[in-house]
Amino acid sequence: MALATRTDRRPSFARTVWNSTVGKKTVMAVSGLIMLLYLVVHMIGNLKIFFGAGEFNHYAHWLRTVGEPFMHYEWTLWLVRVVLVVAVVAHAVSAYQLSRRDLRARPSKYVHKKPRASYATRTMRWGGIILGLFIVWHILDLTTGTVHSGGFQSGRPYENVVDTFSTWYGNVLYIVAMLALGLHVRHGFWSAAQTLGVGSRRRDRALKTVANVLALLLTAGFVAVPVAVMTGVVS
């Protein structure tokens, strides 16, 4: 008599966590905070454009030599890019799956309508789509130069930025995306705090204040660059 072999295996811990709603929310929160940290650093770097072409272009070159001679040329930059891609994909996939799970759990309309959510909450999904499309355009415009409006100059980001924001559509795309980013950060930071167990009734007001300040600073900091080019402050 042959012994029965057990073919079913228990899912791994990582799979179990990922399949749970809490796990997906945690992935979404952590990946969101990674991107938020990058955005703060990126905004500070962008503001160097106000110190002139030499300063800004030197900063762009420095990004490619960080860690030398231990790290090869551009290795650190590519490491940051890989981490960001993983964070963006994890954030988008977890957001999409949580959205689908939420819809499946509510097949019928509520008998009593819930209070209207805030504008930021109601636009989180569309804001995420806008930001996703913007990231693609931004890379093709200022990293690869594929859709750049002027003559793309490799290694001269100052001139490329001025070219982009010398067009009306470059300004519109960028400013709309940054407004969507501000709303996304405003709601997302507070939600991440709740997911990671940082939030509480006592801390809610402080967390919401931090979220509002971060959203305002990031939006203003990023929008300052196209506005400066439009007004001739940067040229």
C-alpha positions as CSV (number, residue, x, y, z in Angstrom):
1,M,0.0,0.0,0.0
2,A,1.5,3.2,-1.1
3,L,1.9,6.0,1.4
4,A,-0.1,9.1,0.6
5,T,2.2,12.1,-0.2
6,R,1.2,15.5,1.0
7,T,1.5,17.9,-1.9
8,D,-0.1,21.0,-0.3
9,R,2.4,23.3,1.4
10,R,1.8,26.1,3.8
11,P,2.3,29.5,2.2
12,S,5.5,31.3,3.3
13,F,5.4,34.0,5.9
14,A,6.0,36.6,3.2
15,R,3.1,35.3,1.1
16,T,0.8,35.2,4.2
17,V,1.7,38.8,5.0
18,W,1.2,40.0,1.5
19,N,-2.1,38.2,1.1
20,S,-3.5,40.0,4.2
21,T,-5.1,43.4,4.1
22,V,-2.9,44.6,6.9
23,G,0.2,43.3,5.0
24,K,-0.8,45.2,1.9
25,K,-1.4,48.4,3.9
26,T,1.9,48.0,5.6
27,V,3.7,47.6,2.2
28,M,1.8,50.6,0.9
29,A,2.8,52.7,4.0
30,V,6.5,51.8,4.0
31,S,6.9,52.2,0.2
32,G,5.1,55.6,0.5
33,L,7.5,56.8,3.2
34,I,10.5,55.7,1.1
35,M,9.2,57.8,-1.8
36,L,8.4,60.7,0.6
37,L,12.0,60.7,1.8
38,Y,13.2,60.8,-1.8
39,L,10.9,63.6,-2.6
40,V,12.2,65.8,0.2
41,V,15.8,65.2,-0.9
42,H,14.9,65.7,-4.6
43,M,13.1,69.0,-3.8
44,I,16.1,70.4,-1.9
45,G,18.3,69.4,-4.8
46,N,15.9,71.1,-7.3
47,L,16.2,74.4,-5.4
48,K,19.9,74.5,-6.2
49,I,18.8,75.8,-9.6
50,F,18.4,79.3,-7.9
51,F,22.2,79.4,-7.4
52,G,22.9,79.3,-11.1
53,A,23.8,76.9,-13.9
54,G,27.3,76.0,-12.5
55,E,26.0,75.1,-9.1
56,F,23.0,73.0,-10.4
57,N,25.0,71.2,-13.1
58,H,27.8,70.4,-10.6
59,Y,25.2,69.0,-8.2
60,A,23.8,66.8,-11.0
61,H,27.4,65.5,-11.7
62,W,28.0,64.9,-8.0
63,L,24.9,62.6,-7.9
64,R,26.7,60.3,-10.3
65,T,29.9,60.2,-8.4
66,V,28.5,59.6,-4.9
67,G,30.4,56.8,-3.1
68,E,33.5,56.9,-5.4
69,P,36.0,55.3,-5.4
70,F,34.2,52.5,-3.5
71,M,31.2,52.7,-5.7
72,H,31.7,52.9,-9.5
73,Y,30.5,55.9,-11.5
74,E,26.6,56.1,-11.3
75,W,26.3,52.9,-9.2
76,T,24.9,54.7,-6.2
77,L,22.5,56.6,-8.4
78,W,21.3,53.4,-10.1
79,L,20.9,51.8,-6.6
80,V,18.6,54.7,-5.6
81,R,16.7,54.3,-8.9
82,V,16.2,50.5,-8.3
83,V,14.9,51.1,-4.8
84,L,12.5,53.8,-6.0
85,V,11.2,51.6,-8.8
86,V,10.5,48.8,-6.3
87,A,8.8,51.3,-4.0
88,V,6.6,52.7,-6.8
89,V,5.6,49.3,-8.1
90,A,4.9,47.9,-4.5
91,H,2.9,51.1,-3.7
92,A,0.9,50.9,-6.9
93,V,0.2,47.2,-6.8
94,S,-0.9,47.2,-3.1
95,A,-3.1,50.2,-3.7
96,Y,-4.8,48.6,-6.7
97,Q,-5.3,45.3,-4.9
98,L,-6.7,47.0,-1.8
99,S,-9.1,48.9,-4.0
100,R,-10.3,45.8,-5.7
101,R,-10.6,44.0,-2.4
102,D,-12.6,46.9,-1.0
103,L,-15.0,46.8,-4.0
104,R,-15.5,43.1,-3.7
105,A,-16.4,43.5,0.0
106,R,-19.1,46.0,-0.9
107,P,-21.1,44.6,-3.8
108,S,-24.2,46.6,-3.0
109,K,-24.7,50.3,-2.3
110,Y,-25.0,51.4,1.3
111,V,-28.5,52.0,2.6
112,H,-27.3,55.1,4.4
113,K,-24.8,57.3,2.8
114,K,-21.6,57.9,4.6
115,P,-20.3,61.4,5.3
116,R,-18.4,62.8,2.3
117,A,-14.7,62.1,2.4
118,S,-12.2,64.9,2.1
119,Y,-11.1,66.1,-1.3
120,A,-7.7,64.6,-0.8
121,T,-9.3,61.2,0.0
122,R,-11.7,61.2,-2.9
123,T,-8.9,62.1,-5.4
124,M,-6.2,59.7,-4.0
125,R,-6.8,57.1,-6.8
126,W,-6.9,59.7,-9.6
127,G,-3.9,61.5,-8.0
128,G,-2.0,58.3,-8.1
129,I,-2.7,57.8,-11.8
130,I,-1.8,61.4,-12.6
131,L,1.5,61.0,-10.7
132,G,2.3,57.7,-12.4
133,L,1.8,59.2,-15.9
134,F,3.8,62.3,-14.8
135,I,6.8,60.1,-13.7
136,V,6.9,58.5,-17.1
137,W,6.8,61.9,-18.9
138,H,9.3,63.4,-16.5
139,I,11.9,60.6,-17.1
140,L,11.4,60.8,-20.9
141,D,11.8,64.6,-20.7
142,L,14.7,65.3,-18.4
143,T,16.5,61.9,-18.0
144,T,16.5,60.4,-21.4
145,G,15.5,63.5,-23.4
146,T,13.1,61.4,-25.6
147,V,10.3,63.9,-25.5
148,H,12.3,67.0,-24.6
149,S,11.0,70.2,-26.2
150,G,14.4,71.7,-27.0
151,G,17.8,70.3,-28.0
152,F,18.5,67.9,-25.0
153,Q,22.0,68.4,-23.6
154,S,23.4,65.5,-21.8
155,G,25.1,66.5,-18.6
156,R,23.5,70.0,-18.6
157,P,20.3,69.6,-16.5
158,Y,20.1,73.4,-15.9
159,E,19.6,74.2,-19.6
160,N,17.3,71.2,-20.0
161,V,15.1,72.4,-17.1
162,V,14.9,75.9,-18.5
163,D,13.9,74.5,-21.9
164,T,11.1,72.4,-20.4
165,F,9.6,75.2,-18.4
166,S,9.8,77.6,-21.3
167,T,6.9,75.8,-22.8
168,W,3.3,76.2,-21.6
169,Y,2.5,72.5,-21.6
170,G,5.7,71.7,-19.6
171,N,4.5,74.1,-16.9
172,V,0.9,72.8,-16.9
173,L,1.9,69.2,-16.7
174,Y,4.4,69.8,-13.9
175,I,2.2,72.1,-11.8
176,V,-0.9,69.9,-12.1
177,A,1.2,66.9,-11.1
178,M,2.7,68.7,-8.1
179,L,-0.7,69.8,-6.9
180,A,-1.8,66.1,-7.1
181,L,1.4,65.2,-5.2
182,G,0.5,67.6,-2.4
183,L,-2.9,66.1,-1.9
184,H,-1.4,62.6,-2.1
185,V,1.2,63.4,0.6
186,R,-1.4,65.2,2.8
187,H,-3.6,62.1,3.0
188,G,-1.0,59.4,2.5
189,F,1.3,60.5,5.4
190,W,-1.5,60.5,7.9
191,S,-2.7,57.1,6.6
192,A,0.8,55.6,6.8
193,A,1.1,56.7,10.4
194,Q,-2.2,55.0,11.3
195,T,-1.2,51.8,9.5
196,L,2.2,51.6,11.2
197,G,0.7,52.2,14.6
198,V,2.1,55.7,15.2
199,G,-1.3,57.4,15.2
200,S,-3.5,57.9,18.2
201,R,-6.2,60.2,19.4
202,R,-3.6,62.3,21.2
203,R,-1.2,62.4,18.2
204,D,-3.8,62.9,15.4
205,R,-3.7,66.7,15.4
206,A,0.1,66.7,15.4
207,L,0.3,64.1,12.6
208,K,-2.2,66.0,10.5
209,T,-0.3,69.2,11.0
210,V,2.9,67.5,9.9
211,A,1.1,66.1,6.9
212,N,-0.2,69.5,5.9
213,V,3.2,71.2,6.3
214,L,5.0,68.5,4.3
215,A,2.4,68.7,1.5
216,L,2.6,72.5,1.4
217,L,6.4,72.6,1.5
218,L,6.8,69.9,-1.2
219,T,4.2,71.5,-3.5
220,A,5.7,75.0,-3.0
221,G,9.3,73.8,-3.4
222,F,8.6,71.9,-6.6
223,V,6.3,74.5,-8.2
224,A,8.9,77.3,-7.4
225,V,11.1,76.0,-10.2
226,P,8.7,76.4,-13.2
227,V,7.4,79.6,-11.7
228,A,10.9,81.0,-11.5
229,V,11.6,80.1,-15.2
230,M,8.2,81.6,-16.3
231,T,8.9,84.9,-14.5
232,G,12.5,85.1,-15.7
233,V,14.1,84.6,-12.2
234,V,15.8,81.6,-13.6
235,S,16.9,81.8,-17.2
